[in-house]
Each structure stands twice: as structure tokens, then as C-alpha cells.
Amino acid sequence: MNKMTVRDVDVKGKRALVRVDFNVPLDEKTGTIGDDSRIQAALPTIEHLVKQEAKVILCSHLGRPEGKVVDNLRMTVIAERLSHHLKRPVQVASECIGPKVERAVAELKDGDTLLLENLRFHPEEEKNDPAFAQALANLADIYVNDAFGTAHRSHASITGVAEYLPAVAGFLMERELTTLGSILGNPAHPFIAVLGGAKVSDKVGMLENIMNKVDVLLIGGGMANVFLKAMSFDTGQSLVESGSLSTVFGLMKEAAAYEVRILLPIDVVVTDETSAGAKATVVSLDEVPPQMKIVDIGPKTVDTFRRELEKSRTVFWNGPMGIDEIPEFAQGTRSIARILAGIKATTIIGGGSTAEVVVDMKLADKMTFVSTGGGASLRFLGGRPLPGVEALLDKDSK
């Protein structure tokens, strides 16, 4: 990675504005945090800055308040959990810009930590409003971006602030770029990509960019339906992104040119009702009833995928194999997670719902790396620039 990091700058006694991604899931009834892995992922950067005696000013969004103050999306609960992990107090500001925040920052001592209020309470954040960005920048002497999960957004706290302050990467940002970059650089072979989720269109750029590096593609989820349709299989009432058929034909042709093997489901789980408790049946691929929907990969497909994965040295996985939010249709996804947890290959989980499954199953520590950014990781692997990364200082700019 050729971007400057917090290692490259002297932060002692300086005010460091740190963009983190604390957009964690909250229980709607209790308001408690369901999974705090994103908070834990930011700890190395925060602890480094505290140890270096910087004044640490953290900022993040939480949920989708759509530019309005939403009380159950305030950052208080985040500060409490962060304080627990840091084993030191974390102050909470009642706003993210303005005189009250400026006074709170002025009172910080070296090594103190202050968490600003939810950035997205202000519509100017997502609009990348220059005045809002400058108001944030006025709070600090240096800017640290450790929010890979939002690095694909051109928001005020992601790119706008970097117009006014020296901007460097945090340790999580560095690790994300280095680990994902290894896939684009020189992955150990055999290299297998396991891809699922609803849409092919979300992953076209990534597929095109890694096609000359990958050895095998294992495809499940809704995106497999388009490939199956392209191969003249009857997918019944399954959701098919028909607008991507021509794209899939192109991808299959490109895969053949690079001698990349594409493995699709050979048996599937079908149902006529996509709801919890619905009756589901396993059928072979050529026996999908016309009135049914494909909702998961079947056990024979899992075994086929397992045999391939056990031979791999590098695996990248993004996207569930079925409708994983419904337990009856999540077995294929969970089976893949267990397989990856047990193999010796480098296993990289591409963020989003795939990361949520791995964390929920308590298998994150069995994987080589679990990315904190679904959309960001796909964009990066697709060879497209991430605005939040582009805004950081290059190492040769020292």
C-alpha cells in the first residue's frame, strides 16, 4: 500500500480526527449492540493514537437517520461499548460540529478520547457539503481514515475533510487494502472465489478484474440463477436478474478463455413460499418444479464445493448461497462457512452479509481475514478507485 498511515506522522499533542465505521447492528427493542466487531476492528488505531498521546476525536455514522436527529441512533451506546474495550473513559459530544463540540475538544488532554454525535444527523454529511467538512476539519490538526466500509462513499467525513487536513490511513484501512490487494497481486493457487447473493450486476466489475487470476468460481445464491438460465435450465419462479443474461454469457466466454472453471449448483432447495417455517424440498437441478423458487444450494452441491475448497490455497467469499436471513434457507451458506473455517487455505471474507454470517457463527477467528466493507471490497477488487483512499496522502508526499 503506497498511502501514508498513522505510523508515518507525529501525533503527540495533536488533535486527530479519526473516521471510524461504528455502524453496528442495534436491537430494535432494547437498543443494545448485536455485534461489535466493527468497534473492535478500530481498536488498534485508537490505542496507538492514545499511546502516542494524541487527542483522539472519533466520528462515525450509525444507521439511516436521513439527515434528522433520531434518538435511538445516538452514539452513547457506542461510546459505552468502546470504553469497555479500551478500559478507559470515552467522552461523548452532543453534536458533531459547532461551539459545544469545539469547547469539548479544547478541553481534551493528551491521550483523551471523544466520540462525536452521529454524522448522518446532518444531511450535509452525505452531500459532501464543503462547509460541513470544514467544520469537522476545524476540530483537528490531522485526519485519520480507518473506515474502509465507507471508503467507497464521497461523503464530507470521508473525502471532504481531507481537503483541509493532512490525511492518512488507520491500521484497519491499511490491513483491508493490503489483504484484499494480495488477491489482485499474487494469490497462492489454486485460488477459488465463492460468490453468491442476489445480483450478478453487483459483482461484474470484480469478476472481470480477477478472471485472469482465479482458478475456479463457485457460484450460488440468486446470482447462480442467471447462470443456470443462460445454460437453459428451468429455474421455476426463482428470482432471475434477466437483464444480466448477456453479461453472464460474456463472463462465461471470458472464463473459458482464461481456463477458469465455473461450478454451479447441481441440486437446490426449492419452496413455494419464502417465509420462516415454509416447507422446503431438495431437488436435482433438472427437476425444479415450475411453480417453485430456488432458495438455497443442496447437500450434493455443498459436497462438490467442499472437494474444491479443500484443494485451494486462497479463497475469497462474498455473498450467501441462499436466503440466509430465513433459517430454513441458510444451511448452504452456513455449510460453506464451516468448510472455510476448517481448511488450511488463506480465507478472505468479503464483508457485508457474508461477514455477518461468519461472525454470528463465531467463526471469524477461524478465517484469515474478515473484511468490514462489502460494497467497498467489491469495488476495490473490481479495480475501481475508492474515494476515501484516493484522498489520503501518498507515501512519497512526505
C-alpha positions in Angstrom: 0.0 0.0 0.0 1.5 3.3 -1.1 -0.6 5.5 1.3 0.7 7.1 4.5 -0.5 5.7 7.8 -0.6 6.8 11.4 2.9 5.3 11.7 4.2 7.9 9.3 3.1 11.0 11.3 3.9 12.6 14.6 0.6 12.8 16.5 1.9 13.7 20.0 -0.2 16.5 21.5 -2.1 16.9 18.2 -5.8 16.7 17.7 -6.5 13.6 15.5 -9.9 13.4 13.8 -10.5 9.7 13.2 -13.2 8.5 10.8 -14.3 5.1 12.0 -17.1 2.8 11.0 -19.2 2.2 14.1 -22.3 1.4 12.1 -23.1 -1.7 14.2 -26.4 -3.6 14.3 -28.7 -2.5 17.2 -31.6 -4.5 18.7 -34.8 -2.6 17.8 -36.4 -3.3 21.1 -33.6 -2.9 23.6 -31.2 -0.6 21.6 -28.3 -2.9 22.6 -25.4 -3.7 20.2 -25.8 -7.1 18.5 -22.3 -7.4 17.0 -19.5 -5.1 17.9 -16.8 -6.5 15.6 -16.5 -3.1 13.8 -15.8 -1.4 17.0 -13.1 -4.0 17.9 -11.6 -3.7 14.4 -10.8 0.0 15.1 -9.2 -0.6 18.5 -5.6 -0.9 17.2 -5.7 2.6 15.6 -7.3 4.2 18.6 -5.0 2.5 21.1 -2.0 3.6 19.0 -3.1 7.2 19.0 -3.8 7.2 22.7 -0.4 5.7 23.4 1.2 8.3 21.3 -0.6 11.0 23.4 -2.8 12.4 20.7 -6.1 14.0 21.4 -8.4 11.4 19.7 -11.7 12.7 18.2 -13.7 9.9 16.7 -16.5 10.3 14.2 -18.9 7.8 12.6 -22.4 7.4 11.3 -24.9 4.9 12.8 -28.0 3.6 10.9 -30.0 5.6 8.4 -31.3 8.8 10.2 -31.7 10.5 6.8 -30.3 13.9 7.9 -32.5 14.1 11.1 -31.9 13.6 14.8 -33.1 10.1 15.8 -32.7 9.5 19.5 -32.2 5.7 19.2 -29.4 6.3 16.8 -27.3 8.4 19.1 -23.7 7.4 19.8 -24.0 7.0 23.6 -24.3 3.2 23.4 -21.3 3.0 21.1 -19.2 5.1 23.5 -20.1 2.8 26.4 -19.0 -0.3 24.4 -15.8 1.4 23.2 -15.0 2.5 26.7 -15.4 -1.2 27.8 -12.9 -2.4 25.2 -10.4 0.4 25.7 -10.7 0.1 29.5 -10.7 3.9 29.8 -13.4 6.6 29.6 -14.7 7.8 26.2 -16.4 11.2 26.3 -19.5 11.7 24.1 -20.3 15.0 22.4 -23.9 16.1 22.0 -23.2 17.2 18.4 -20.5 16.7 15.7 -19.9 20.3 14.8 -20.4 23.7 16.4 -19.3 25.7 19.5 -20.2 23.0 22.1 -18.0 20.4 20.3 -15.2 23.0 19.9 -15.2 23.6 23.6 -15.2 19.9 24.3 -12.2 19.4 22.0 -10.4 22.4 23.6 -10.7 20.7 27.0 -9.2 17.4 25.8 -5.9 16.3 27.4 -3.3 14.3 25.5 -4.5 10.7 25.3 -8.2 11.6 25.8 -10.9 10.2 23.5 -14.0 12.0 22.4 -16.7 10.5 20.2 -18.8 12.9 18.1 -22.5 12.5 17.6 -23.9 10.7 14.6 -22.6 12.3 11.4 -25.7 11.5 9.5 -27.9 13.6 11.7 -26.8 16.2 9.3 -27.9 15.9 5.6 -24.7 17.8 4.7 -22.6 14.7 5.5 -23.9 12.5 2.6 -24.0 15.6 0.3 -20.3 16.2 1.0 -21.0 19.8 1.8 -17.8 21.8 1.9 -18.8 23.9 4.9 -19.7 20.8 6.9 -16.4 19.2 6.0 -14.5 22.3 7.0 -16.4 22.5 10.3 -15.3 18.9 11.1 -11.7 19.7 9.9 -11.5 22.7 12.2 -11.7 20.4 15.2 -8.3 18.8 14.4 -4.8 19.0 13.2 -4.7 15.7 11.3 -7.2 13.3 9.7 -7.1 9.5 10.0 -9.4 7.4 7.9 -10.0 4.0 9.4 -13.4 3.4 7.9 -12.8 1.0 5.0 -16.5 0.1 5.0 -17.4 3.6 3.8 -14.3 4.3 1.7 -16.4 4.0 -1.5 -18.5 6.9 -0.5 -17.7 10.6 -1.3 -19.1 12.0 1.9 -17.9 15.0 3.9 -16.2 12.9 6.6 -14.6 10.6 4.1 -13.3 12.9 1.3 -14.3 16.4 2.2 -12.2 16.7 5.4 -9.1 15.5 3.5 -9.3 18.8 1.5 -8.4 20.7 4.7 -6.2 18.4 6.8 -3.2 16.0 6.2 -5.0 12.7 5.7 -3.5 9.3 6.5 -4.8 5.7 6.8 -5.5 3.9 10.1 -4.3 0.3 10.7 -7.7 -1.3 9.8 -7.7 0.6 6.5 -4.1 -0.5 5.8 -4.9 -4.1 6.6 -8.0 -4.1 4.4 -6.1 -2.7 1.4 -3.1 -5.0 1.9 -5.1 -8.1 2.3 -7.6 -7.5 -0.5 -4.7 -6.3 -2.6 -3.0 -9.6 -2.2 -5.8 -11.2 -4.3 -5.1 -8.7 -7.1 -1.4 -9.1 -6.7 -0.1 -12.7 -6.4 -2.6 -15.0 -4.7 -1.4 -18.6 -3.9 -3.0 -21.1 -6.2 -5.4 -22.8 -6.6 -7.4 -19.6 -6.0 -11.1 -20.0 -5.6 -13.8 -17.3 -5.5 -17.1 -18.3 -3.8 -19.8 -15.9 -5.0 -23.4 -15.6 -4.0 -26.0 -13.0 -3.2 -28.9 -11.8 -5.3 -27.4 -10.0 -8.2 -24.7 -10.7 -10.8 -24.6 -7.0 -11.6 -23.1 -6.2 -8.2 -20.1 -8.4 -8.9 -19.4 -7.9 -12.6 -16.5 -5.5 -12.2 -14.8 -7.8 -9.6 -15.3 -10.9 -11.8 -13.9 -9.2 -14.8 -10.9 -7.9 -12.8 -10.0 -11.2 -11.2 -10.8 -13.5 -14.0 -7.1 -13.8 -15.1 -6.1 -14.6 -11.5 -8.8 -17.1 -10.3 -8.8 -20.8 -11.0 -12.3 -21.8 -10.0 -15.6 -19.9 -9.5 -18.1 -21.5 -7.1 -21.4 -19.7 -7.7 -24.6 -19.9 -5.6 -27.4 -17.7 -4.4 -29.6 -15.7 -6.6 -26.8 -14.8 -9.0 -26.5 -18.6 -9.8 -30.0 -18.5 -11.3 -28.8 -16.2 -14.1 -26.0 -18.6 -15.0 -28.4 -21.5 -14.9 -30.9 -19.6 -17.1 -28.1 -18.9 -19.5 -27.4 -22.7 -19.7 -31.2 -23.3 -20.4 -32.1 -24.8 -17.0 -35.6 -24.2 -15.8 -35.4 -22.1 -12.6 -39.2 -22.1 -12.0 -40.4 -19.0 -10.2 -36.9 -18.1 -8.9 -35.8 -14.5 -8.9 -33.6 -14.1 -12.1 -31.8 -10.9 -12.9 -32.7 -11.3 -16.6 -31.1 -8.0 -17.6 -27.8 -9.6 -16.8 -28.1 -12.6 -19.1 -25.9 -11.0 -21.8 -23.4 -10.1 -19.2 -23.3 -13.7 -17.9 -22.7 -15.0 -21.5 -19.8 -12.7 -21.7 -18.4 -13.8 -18.3 -18.7 -17.4 -19.3 -16.8 -16.8 -22.5 -14.1 -14.9 -20.7 -13.8 -17.7 -18.1 -13.3 -20.2 -20.9 -10.6 -18.0 -22.5 -8.7 -18.0 -19.2 -9.5 -21.7 -18.5 -11.4 -20.8 -15.3 -13.8 -23.5 -14.2 -17.3 -22.3 -13.2 -19.1 -24.6 -10.8 -22.9 -24.1 -10.4 -25.4 -25.9 -8.1 -26.2 -29.5 -9.1 -29.0 -29.7 -6.6 -31.1 -27.0 -4.9 -33.6 -26.3 -2.2 -37.0 -25.2 -3.5 -40.1 -23.8 -1.9 -43.3 -22.1 -3.0 -43.2 -19.7 0.0 -40.2 -17.6 1.1 -41.0 -17.2 4.7 -39.9 -18.7 8.0 -41.4 -22.1 8.6 -42.1 -22.7 4.9 -41.8 -26.3 3.6 -38.7 -26.8 1.5 -37.6 -29.7 -0.7 -34.2 -30.7 -2.2 -34.4 -31.5 -5.9 -31.8 -32.0 -8.6 -31.2 -29.1 -10.9 -33.1 -30.6 -13.8 -36.2 -31.2 -11.6 -37.1 -27.7 -10.4 -40.9 -27.6 -10.4 -42.3 -24.7 -12.5 -44.2 -23.3 -9.5 -41.3 -23.3 -7.1 -38.4 -21.0 -6.2 -34.8 -21.8 -5.7 -33.8 -20.6 -2.2 -30.5 -22.4 -1.4 -27.9 -24.8 -2.6 -28.4 -28.5 -1.9 -26.3 -31.0 0.0 -24.7 -32.5 -3.1 -23.6 -29.0 -4.2 -22.2 -28.4 -0.8 -20.1 -31.6 -1.1 -18.9 -30.7 -4.6 -17.9 -27.2 -3.4 -16.2 -28.8 -0.3 -14.0 -31.0 -2.5 -12.8 -28.0 -4.5 -12.3 -25.8 -1.4 -10.2 -28.5 0.3 -7.7 -28.3 -2.6 -7.5 -24.5 -2.5 -4.7 -22.3 -1.2 -6.6 -19.0 -1.4 -10.4 -18.4 -1.1 -12.4 -15.2 -1.4 -16.0 -15.4 -0.4 -18.7 -12.8 -0.9 -22.4 -13.4 -0.9 -24.8 -16.0 0.7 -25.7 -19.3 -1.0 -29.4 -18.8 -0.3 -31.9 -16.6 1.5 -29.8 -16.7 4.6 -32.0 -14.5 6.8 -34.5 -17.3 6.8 -33.1 -20.2 8.9 -34.6 -22.9 6.7 -32.8 -21.5 3.6 -29.5 -20.7 5.3 -28.0 -24.2 5.5 -25.9 -23.9 2.3 -24.4 -20.6 3.5 -23.6 -21.9 6.9 -22.1 -25.1 5.5 -19.7 -23.0 3.3 -18.7 -21.0 6.4 -17.9 -24.2 8.3 -15.9 -25.6 5.4 -13.8 -22.5 5.1 -13.2 -22.5 8.9 -11.7 -26.0 8.6 -9.4 -25.7 5.6 -5.7 -24.6 5.6 -6.0 -22.0 2.8 -5.9 -18.3 3.2 -9.6 -17.4 3.6 -10.8 -13.9 3.0 -14.4 -13.0 3.7 -15.6 -10.1 1.6 -17.7 -8.2 4.2 -21.4 -7.4 4.1 -23.9 -10.2 4.9 -21.2 -12.8 4.4 -19.2 -11.3 7.3 -22.3 -11.2 9.4 -22.9 -14.9 9.0 -19.3 -15.8 9.9 -19.4 -13.5 13.0 -22.8 -14.9 14.0 -21.5 -18.4 13.8 -18.4 -17.4 15.9 -16.1 -18.5 13.1 -14.4 -15.1 12.4 -11.3 -16.2 14.3 -11.0 -19.3 12.1 -10.8 -17.1 8.9 -7.6 -15.4 7.8 -9.4 -12.1 7.3 -13.0 -10.8 7.6 -13.4 -7.5 5.7 -15.5 -4.8 7.3 -16.7 -3.5 3.9 -18.9 -5.4 1.5 -19.5 -2.7 -1.2 -16.0 -1.2 -0.7 -14.3 -4.6 -1.0 -16.2 -5.4 -4.3 -15.4 -2.0 -5.7 -11.7 -2.3 -4.7 -11.4 -5.8 -6.2 -13.2 -4.5 -9.3 -10.2 -2.2 -9.9 -12.2 0.9 -9.3 -10.8 3.7 -7.1 -12.2 4.2 -3.6 -12.7 8.0 -3.0 -11.8 7.6 0.7 -8.4 6.0 -0.2 -7.7 8.4 -3.1 -8.0 11.3 -0.7 -5.2 10.0 1.5 -1.6 11.2 1.2 0.8 9.1 -0.8 4.0 7.8 0.9 6.2 9.8 -1.5 4.4 13.0 -0.4 6.4 13.1 2.8 
